[in-house]
Amino acid sequence: MYRSKTLQIEVLQRMLPQDQIDKIYDLYDKAKKIKPLPESEQEQYDTYDTSDLALASFLFLKHPMERMDKSTPGRCFFFFEDCEELRNDIDDYNHSTASVDPKRYFQSIRDLKAQIYNQ
């Protein structure tokens, strides 16, 4: 790794075109403006989020989706109320032990895609 941030910046400036460097600075400026939630407020938000459409479609069959966030370009996040049953369903999904009706699962994927592209 480089010894100083100045040297890192100089190396990046030699490697990247100026428009990409400008995008990096813009993202850095936006990130500095984001303030983390105070711990007291973080406890109020007991949600599980995923950007995995397949997992979200599976969870959508069994749990109500609280909200969807498309603010990140090229990515959509699905939020569900976090509870033990949800965590068990995620484990079942990840270990390939979950079973659902294929037609209902396919319809769930279609419903979420419709919500993504219609908003």
C-alpha positions as CSV (number, residue, x, y, z in Angstrom):
1,M,0.0,0.0,0.0
2,Y,1.1,3.6,-0.5
3,R,2.5,5.6,2.3
4,S,0.4,8.7,1.9
5,K,-3.0,9.6,0.6
6,T,-1.4,12.2,-1.6
7,L,0.7,9.6,-3.4
8,Q,-2.4,7.4,-3.7
9,I,-4.3,10.3,-5.4
10,E,-1.4,11.0,-7.7
11,V,-1.3,7.3,-8.8
12,L,-5.1,7.3,-9.3
13,Q,-4.9,10.5,-11.4
14,R,-2.4,8.8,-13.7
15,M,-4.5,5.6,-14.0
16,L,-8.0,7.0,-14.4
17,P,-9.6,9.4,-16.9
18,Q,-10.7,12.7,-15.5
19,D,-14.4,12.0,-15.7
20,Q,-14.0,8.9,-13.5
21,I,-11.9,10.9,-11.0
22,D,-14.7,13.6,-10.9
23,K,-17.3,10.8,-10.2
24,I,-15.2,9.5,-7.3
25,Y,-14.9,13.0,-5.8
26,D,-18.7,13.5,-6.2
27,L,-19.4,10.2,-4.4
28,Y,-17.0,11.1,-1.7
29,D,-18.7,14.4,-1.2
30,K,-22.1,12.7,-1.0
31,A,-20.8,10.1,1.5
32,K,-19.5,12.9,3.8
33,K,-23.0,14.4,3.9
34,I,-24.6,11.2,5.0
35,K,-25.0,11.1,8.8
36,P,-25.4,7.8,10.6
37,L,-28.6,7.4,12.6
38,P,-28.2,7.8,16.4
39,E,-28.2,4.5,18.2
40,S,-31.6,5.3,19.7
41,E,-33.1,5.6,16.3
42,Q,-31.3,2.6,14.8
43,E,-33.1,0.4,17.4
44,Q,-36.4,1.5,16.0
45,Y,-35.6,0.2,12.6
46,D,-35.7,-3.6,12.9
47,T,-35.6,-4.5,9.3
48,Y,-33.8,-6.9,7.1
49,D,-32.8,-5.7,3.6
50,T,-31.6,-7.6,0.6
51,S,-31.0,-6.7,-3.1
52,D,-31.3,-10.3,-4.1
53,L,-34.5,-10.5,-6.2
54,A,-34.7,-14.3,-5.8
55,L,-34.5,-14.2,-2.0
56,A,-36.8,-11.2,-1.8
57,S,-39.4,-13.0,-4.0
58,F,-39.2,-16.0,-1.7
59,L,-39.5,-13.9,1.5
60,F,-42.4,-11.9,-0.2
61,L,-44.4,-15.1,-0.3
62,K,-44.3,-15.5,3.5
63,H,-43.7,-12.0,4.9
64,P,-45.0,-8.5,4.0
65,M,-42.5,-6.2,2.4
66,E,-42.2,-3.0,4.3
67,R,-40.7,-0.9,1.5
68,M,-38.5,-0.9,-1.5
69,D,-35.6,1.5,-2.1
70,K,-34.4,2.2,-5.6
71,S,-32.2,5.2,-4.8
72,T,-28.9,3.4,-5.6
73,P,-28.5,3.4,-9.3
74,G,-28.7,-0.1,-10.8
75,R,-29.8,-1.7,-7.5
76,C,-33.0,-2.2,-5.7
77,F,-33.3,-3.0,-2.0
78,F,-36.2,-4.8,-0.4
79,F,-37.0,-4.3,3.3
80,F,-38.8,-6.8,5.5
81,E,-39.6,-6.7,9.2
82,D,-36.8,-8.6,10.9
83,C,-38.0,-11.4,13.1
84,E,-36.9,-14.9,14.0
85,E,-39.3,-16.5,11.5
86,L,-37.8,-14.4,8.7
87,R,-34.2,-15.4,9.8
88,N,-35.3,-19.1,9.7
89,D,-36.8,-18.7,6.3
90,I,-33.5,-17.0,5.0
91,D,-31.5,-19.9,6.5
92,D,-33.9,-22.4,4.8
93,Y,-33.5,-20.5,1.5
94,N,-29.7,-20.4,1.7
95,H,-29.4,-24.1,2.6
96,S,-31.8,-25.1,-0.1
97,T,-34.2,-26.7,2.3
98,A,-37.1,-24.3,1.7
99,S,-40.0,-25.4,-0.4
100,V,-42.7,-23.3,-2.1
101,D,-45.2,-23.7,-4.9
102,P,-43.3,-22.9,-8.1
103,K,-46.2,-21.0,-9.6
104,R,-46.6,-18.8,-6.5
105,Y,-42.8,-18.2,-6.5
106,F,-42.7,-17.2,-10.2
107,Q,-45.7,-14.9,-9.6
108,S,-43.9,-13.3,-6.7
109,I,-40.9,-12.6,-8.9
110,R,-43.2,-11.0,-11.5
111,D,-44.9,-8.9,-8.8
112,L,-41.6,-7.6,-7.5
113,K,-40.3,-6.8,-11.0
114,A,-43.5,-4.9,-11.7
115,Q,-43.0,-2.8,-8.6
116,I,-39.4,-2.2,-9.5
117,Y,-40.1,-1.0,-13.1
118,N,-43.4,0.7,-12.5
119,Q,-42.3,3.2,-9.8
